[in-house]
Amino acid sequence: MKRVIYGLFNRLRFKHKLFLSYLLVIFIPIMVLGVYSYKQSEQMLNMQAIQGIEKNVDTISESIDGSVERYNHTIQSIVYNKTFQKIVTNDYLDLVNLSYDLKEYLTPYLNMMVMLDKEIDQVTFYTQTYVPEYGDSVLSAARVENEQWYKDAMNKTGSQWFFEDGLFVVSKFPRFFADKATNLVYMRVNDDSLFKNVTDLAKDYSVAIADEQGRVIYSNQSASKNTLDADALIRMNEGALMVGGAESFLVKKAVRQTGWTIYCIVPAVQVSPNVGSIINATLIIIGACMLGVLIIIWIFSKTMIRRIYSLNVWMKRVEIGDLRMRIRSDSKDEIGELTNRFGTMLIRLNELIDELYRNKIVQKEAEFKALQWQMNPHFLYNTLSFINWKALKSEAYDISHIVTTLSKFYRTGLNRGDNIIPVRDELEHIKSYIEIIQIMKDYSFDVTYEIDEAVFDYTTINFILQPLAENAIKHGINRKTTGRGMLRIKAKLGDRTVEFTVEDNGEGMPPETAKTIMQNQCSGYGLKNVNERLQLRFGSDYSIAVESIAGSCTLMKIIIPQNIQS
């Protein structure tokens, strides 16, 4: 028998052997823990249930405290109202002013209060002065001076809560040195509305609330069925007790602002489930644990395959272009070595890509410098100066003007071979270019400049605006068939950016043309070249934006990051 079992075990795959060994090692502790949990579950459930009851009672107490505090604030807003203080102290020279305040101020105010808060049933001022009684709003204190609540209220300060044929709160008006009488405000509250949250929160428990005199001021339906006696409630101690012949648990909680006490009684049958329920719960837990263990064992048996799957996922991410990952394994086995070598290869690949990117930038800059130095600047300036001298000598001032402008155009454009120039020089360059074109076209179109001088503090790459202006004149203004052409050049600061705009009122272009204009290389130093230089210098987020309305206008915008001149 032993040899048969040994032979069967040897024929199993390693993954299956690992699965069985883990299962045997873990099954025994789970069974021991299951038996122990069965012995302890009833006690633990009782403790948790009582803690849950205490939390619910705390919630009930906080709910009542919140409602009481709201009404305390309401009644305090009344007693500290200057007009109400004036009414109850009868601080009037004649009854006309008193009647006016009663009708025009007191009655609307109290009506508004009752309408806004449906839980307020009545608000009455009881005064010891000779103020005439006014409906139920102002009454003489003589009517209630023999009531016990009135005597208690006169001996205490602040808001006082009482329960006599209903729930109400009383507060005295402040007395000043010249006052001989004590006046108070009486506000009756609908106790069903006040304790509505208690009914909702304690629908499964027996709850009663008693005041400081031991009178039950509230009990829910469950408590009423148990016919709780007020004296019996006060004598009860927290913990286990007998109520109506059934074992129950009692939890007490004081309401902070009123002196009331909350009594919550829960039958033991609701706290402690029967033994069958405990057994069922234990079996379910054991079954769930076994299921979880089986899943964990299966996961551990697949550990080696999972690491290969992870390496495959990383390779797929690299395949779709995510080359910035940092891959490294702390494992010393063959799969760990393969993972680390793949990570090293990825780092080297990124280095080669960065090197290629830098070489492309150098190549573009070299091509641009070759374009700049196709003409000898000194020879060009000397020639232009000679032409200007000849023109002035011949009094050909228009020729002198265009030669001077052309000289300024090349001086700001060449800029001693620097690629990064001040924004001021780039704007001067495009102004010179547009001036030359206007002279050549006999000022057949207009140009406006809206330049925020704050942009002069920053730098840009050169030769980015002149191709935009050339495109606007050539493909926009020159093709305009009606009206006079208008070219607008704008420069302003954005959010950490510098924004350039070239706009014309030409014939515009269709939307599909505007989308593909950057993909077409025109003759000379065109828009595509400018777009590539912007992206090479500042990144792919910076490029030329084109907005055009066919038959109306075209707007081209360049946004670059702010770089302060050094």
Buried (B, 14 or more C-beta within 10 A) or exposed (E): EEEEEEEEEEEEEEBEEBBEEBEEEBEEEBEEBBEEBBEEBBEEBBEEBBEEBBEBBEBBBBBBBEBBEEBBEBBBEBBEBEEBBBBBBBBBEEEEEBEEBBEEBBBEBBEEBBEEBEBBBBBBBBBBBEBEEBEEBBBBBEEBEEEEBBEBBBEEEEBBBBBEEEBBBBBBBEEEEEBEBBBBBBBBBBBEBBBBBBBEBBEEBBBBBBBEEEEBBBBBEBBEEBEBEBEEBEEBEBEEBEBEEEEBBBBBBEBEBBEBBBBBBBBBEEBBBEEEEBEEBBEEBBEEBBEEBBEEBEEEBBEEEEBEEBBEEBEEEBEEEEEEEEBEBEEEEEBBEBBBEBBEEBEEEEEEEEEEEEEEEEEBBEEBEEEBEEEEBEEBBEBBEEBBEEBBEEEBEEBBBBBBBBBBBBBBBBBEEEBEBBBBBBBBBBBBBBBBBBBEEEEEBEBEEEBEEEBBBBBBBBBBBBBBBBBBBEBBBBBBEEEEBBBBBBBBBEEEBBBBBBBBBBBBBEEEBBEEBBEEEBEEBBBBBBBBBBBBBBEEEBBBEBBBBEEEBBBBBBBBBBBEEE
